[in-house]
Each structure stands twice: as C-alpha cells, then as structure tokens.
Amino acid sequence: MLEVKNLSKVFTVGLFSRHRIEAVKNVSMNVSRGEIVSLVGESGSGKTTLCRMILRLLEPTSGSIKYDGVDVTRLKGKKLKWYWRKVHGVFQDPYASFHPFYRVEHILYQAFNLLPGLSEEEKKIRVHEALKMVGLNPEEVLGKYPHELSGGMRQRIAIARCFILDPELIVADEPVSMLDASTRVGIIKLFSDLRDRMNSSVIFVTHDIGLAYVVSDRVLIMYKGVIVEEGDPLTVMDNPSHPYTRRLREDVPLLYRKWEGF
Amino acid sequence: MSEPLLLGLGLRASYVLRIGEVRAVDGVDIEVPRDAVVGLAGESGCGKSTLVNVLLANIRPPLRIKSGKILLDGVDLLEMSREEVRKKVWGVKVSYVPQSALNALNPTKRIIELVKDAITQHTPATDQEVVSLCKRRLEELNLPTDSIHKYPHELSGGMRQRVIIAISTLLNPRLLVVDEPTSALDVSTQKQVLKMMLDMKRNRIIDSILFVTHELPVLRQVSSHVYIMYAGKIVEYGPADSVFFNPLHPYTKALMYSVMTPEPETRERGLVAIPGEPPSLLMPPQGCRFHPRCPYVMDICRSSEPRLVPVGEGRGVACFLHHSEVAS
C-alpha cells in the first residue's frame, strides 16, 4: 500500500559554513494493508523526520513515496488532500497539535474539511460514534477546551479524529511516550481497534522497543538515518543481526530477566 | 535487625491552594533499610516527588506538612530548622538528585565552580581540596576527570547525569535519593547511569538508594525493595521480586499487565488496560482511592479506606481483598 523508495532528507544549517545533516539516508520501506509496523530508533535516529516525510509535512530531498501505486512525493492542492484523507498522523503531544482556543467539538469538526459532502446530521453521528469508540462520553467532552482534558483524553480525541476520517494508514509518532503506564495500554489498544475494525494500517514511531515488540507485526530498526534491520519482532529480538539492535537488546531493562553482572 | 537508614512515619503533606487542599502525601509510612535500593513507583501526579521532598524535609509553601515523623540515621528532621537541615543534612547525610537536575545546571559556570559553590556550604575545604576530591571520586567511578573543568553543555546527557550524581555524593552521604534519573536518556546510557549508582553502593560511597521512577523494568533491575504509590498513598510494599511476581494489590497487578518489555513472557501475558484515569488529589474518591478503576471492587471499598497492613515476609498491602486473610 505504502511504498517508500530511497528516501533521503538533508538539512543544511549555518549561515556561512553550510553544514549538512543527513537525517534520513536512502531509506526504503513498505507497509501493507492492515499491518502494524513499528519504526524503532533512539532520539536523533531520523525516525520522526522519516515519518513527517511520509505524512507529507516535510519535503524529501530525494527519493519517492508511493501510495496505492500513485506517486505522492510532490502532490499539491486537491491531490494532497486526497492523500491526507487516506493517511493521518497522531503525534506525541496532542496538546501541541490542538488549537487551544477551540473546543473539542470544533477540533473534531475540522476533520470534515477533508471529507466534503456530509450533511450536518451525518457529521454529528460520526463525531459521536468516534468519541464512543475511543471511550469518551460525547456530552462530557465536546464542550471542553484542550487544557481541560488530561493527556490521555487528549490523545483519545486525536484518535477519535482518526475514526471520523476512517483513514487507511495512521502514522503515530510516539503517541504514548508522554502518558503514564496505566493510560498507555488503553491508547495502544485503540490503535489495534482501528486496525481490527477498519483494517487500517498503523506505523508506530517509537523509541520503545518493548512497545514495538508487543504490538507490531513487523519492526524496522532505525539507526543514524538508516534502517539497519527489519523483520517480525520475535526474530529481530531473538536473533538481532545489527550491532545496534544487539546493544538495544542487551541494554533495555526487562521485567522477567535480570541484567548479568548488575 | 539494625535500625533503618530512613524512616518516615504517618506522613501527611498538602499543597494548600486557594482552590483547595491537594493531599499529595496522605498517611505514608516508608522505610529505607541500610544497604538497600528502594524503588518508589507510581504514576505522575501520585505524589511520589512530593513524598521525596517531605522525606528530605524540603518543605516550602504551598507545600505544608500536617503530621508525621522523619528519622534519618536516627535524627528527627522535622525537629530541625530549615537552616540546620540545609547545613547538616543535605549533601552530608543525604544527597538528592531531582528530576530536572540534568537541565538545571547554570550554563555559564564550569562544573567545578558549581561544586565549589555547593560544597563550601557544608565543609571548610579549600578550593584545591575540592578539586582533588572531585577528581578522586570521578576516577574511582571511571569517569573522565577533566569533565569537571567543562561547561554543562559540553557533556552528553548521560555523562552529565553521571557526573552530577558522582559529585553530589562528594561528602559520602549515607543515602542517595534520585528522582527519575534516567527517563530522559536512551537505554544504553540509562544502563551506564544505573550501573554507576550500584557501583557507588558497592564501593560504600553510599549505603542506600531511594529510587523514584514510574518504570517498573528499571526497578526490577536495580531495586531490592519496592513501594507502590497511588493517589497519595502507599498501596503495596515488599521485597522487589516478590512484589513483581506475586503482586497483591489490584493496582500493582494492573501495572504489571501494562508493562511492555521485549520478552516472550510479555507477549504471552498480553496487555490489559486499566479503565479510567488516576484521580485528582484535590478531590480523591471516597473509600479506597483505586476503587473506581478496580476490577475486584466490593461494597466496602466504596465506603471505607483500607489501611496498609503487613501480610508477612516483609510485605504489606492496602486492600480489603487481603485484609480478610489477615483476620482469619
């Protein structure tokens, strides 16, 4: 469904001495329908840059992104809206992605900008259904402002927006890293609900190899702008081939095993 | 049994605000034995950082202490004036590395200047002595000695955290208190920082560590005892492995079911979400504070509050499910 080929992003910084930072180097990957894929890497590995390029929020330096066979790398205007209807992003801090002056109702209705031609009644039904699906009571939250909600609830609103749009691919950039353990699992489950009910695909972008291991069908390990390893999570963890993955496996704190020599 | 290094009894502390009273620490008993790593686990807003401040007698408005007793190495901290505590306790008997330490260093001063500023409060050592003390400590812990002459930004996150912890214990306090020391670091750096702290204990630079974090896998690796905190109260405590592998309180159980580690057991066990959200401490629920989210809730849980009761083998739990066992 999604085909990323030789994608690169180079940032140049500095006014006089142009300094080049290759954030993403020649990355190729693909995602099939209904698949949950995790992109794992530490901070600075280029995983967020890659995800922003896939979401078409950032112009790639070179390479191509194809969606259902259509090259979307340089789409503009109406065509780009078509793509955004299919591919939706959920970010780490939903507080930062919601306009603080708008009530939840307005935030959710904004989604209909991408879905023209629905009657008011249909819109209302969709919003209410979406909120119920993410475990929120519409009467309770629709009139509230983002700051009146907890982090977990805000993230649920962001996911409700996904349910309204019924996207085919969701790119979730660290969606739970700001949440507490007890609310984290609830949010993760919503993404698998999206997959199960709507056959959406999900790309989790995360630093948390544990999360990737538990929820995904396939993991991609990213290190210094390159995807260094790829496979089903069990194989990758049992038998890591790249030194970075091996180090990751050795250093991540586990629950059922203790570190040797500690 | 020797007396514990740190003992907090019947601690109650609140933030007194115009909108009401936030009971962040509401009747907590806690003990840090000698030669132990005690983990304090709980979610953000459960009061764990406040509890640490109370235990260190670092109480400033709007935080107020209502009742309780804190014995550090046999000395009652609440009997002392703040000035006395600052001179004779902090840095001398107990060192505290708060959550924000990594980014709270004055960027315009070299590390050694910061150390000198802090240490002259406690000891009459000369600058020369402080420098050699620092160098010896860093050497002992296999850290580069030249880092003390650098500015904070010149050190990487992990190195900065290790240097901070190493020099915060220059005066060999018996207890080191760390609040989320590794949550901003990647896993490899995290492991180095944890290893260094355990080395410090092995080398007898410190006796015990009180480790505050929300990450259970980290506590599993380093701690000998754990306390689980929920909404201002301790709900369960005991030896780490026995709490982790035989959790008694439904909240502890639920936490275990939400841990995601890359292990086959985690996948087999699966993930179970806890419904709802942690309560506001301005208006905590009646009865047991976990009851609105608890799958085992009974009538009694809605009306009365369970006390933290010892259940043997150094363990304790605040839950009516286990009180009946104690009674019979």
Contacts between the chains, C-beta under 8 A, distances in Angstrom:
chain1	res1	chain2	res2	distance
A	42	B	186	4.2
A	42	B	187	7.8
A	43	B	186	6.7
A	150	B	277	5.5
A	152	B	277	5.8
A	153	B	277	7.5
A	180	B	43	3.9
A	180	B	44	5.7
A	180	B	214	6.5
A	180	B	278	7.2
A	181	B	43	6.3
A	181	B	214	6.0
A	181	B	216	7.5
A	181	B	255	5.8
A	181	B	258	5.0
A	181	B	259	7.1
A	182	B	43	6.0
A	182	B	254	6.5
A	182	B	255	6.7
A	182	B	258	6.0
A	182	B	274	4.3
A	182	B	277	7.9
A	182	B	278	6.9
A	182	B	293	7.9
A	183	B	274	7.6
A	183	B	277	6.2
A	184	B	258	6.2
A	184	B	260	7.9
A	185	B	257	7.6
A	185	B	258	4.3
A	185	B	260	7.9
A	185	B	271	4.7
A	185	B	272	6.8
A	185	B	273	4.2
A	185	B	274	7.3
A	186	B	273	3.9
A	186	B	274	7.2
A	186	B	275	7.4
A	188	B	271	6.8
A	189	B	271	7.1
A	189	B	273	5.5
A	207	B	186	7.0
A	208	B	260	6.9
A	209	B	187	7.8
A	209	B	262	5.0
A	210	B	217	7.6
A	210	B	259	7.6
A	210	B	260	3.9
A	210	B	261	4.4
A	210	B	262	5.1
A	210	B	266	7.0
A	211	B	260	4.8
A	212	B	262	7.6
A	213	B	260	7.3
A	213	B	261	7.6
A	213	B	262	3.7
A	213	B	263	7.8
A	213	B	266	7.2
A	213	B	267	7.1
A	214	B	260	4.7
A	214	B	262	7.8
A	214	B	266	5.7
A	214	B	267	5.9
A	214	B	271	6.4
A	215	B	260	7.8
A	215	B	271	8.0
A	233	B	262	7.2
A	234	B	264	7.3
A	234	B	267	7.7
A	237	B	262	4.9
A	247	B	188	5.9
A	248	B	187	6.5
A	248	B	188	7.8
A	249	B	262	7.1
A	251	B	187	4.5
A	251	B	188	4.5
A	251	B	190	7.3
A	251	B	191	4.6
A	252	B	187	4.8
A	252	B	217	7.8
A	252	B	261	7.1
A	252	B	262	6.3
A	253	B	187	7.4
A	253	B	190	7.5
A	253	B	191	7.7
A	253	B	215	7.2
A	253	B	217	3.8
A	253	B	218	4.9
A	253	B	220	6.8
A	253	B	221	4.9
A	253	B	261	7.3
A	254	B	217	5.9
A	254	B	220	7.3
A	254	B	221	7.7
A	254	B	261	4.9
A	254	B	262	7.4
A	254	B	263	5.5
A	255	B	216	6.6
A	255	B	217	5.0
A	255	B	220	5.4
A	255	B	244	7.1
A	255	B	256	7.8
A	255	B	259	5.5
A	255	B	261	4.8
A	255	B	263	6.7
A	255	B	265	7.5
A	255	B	266	6.9
A	256	B	261	7.4
A	256	B	263	5.2
A	256	B	265	4.6
A	256	B	266	7.6
A	257	B	263	6.8
A	258	B	220	7.2
A	258	B	221	6.2
A	259	B	191	7.4
A	259	B	221	5.5
A	262	B	194	7.7
A	262	B	195	6.9
A	262	B	198	6.4
A	262	B	221	6.1
A	262	B	222	7.3
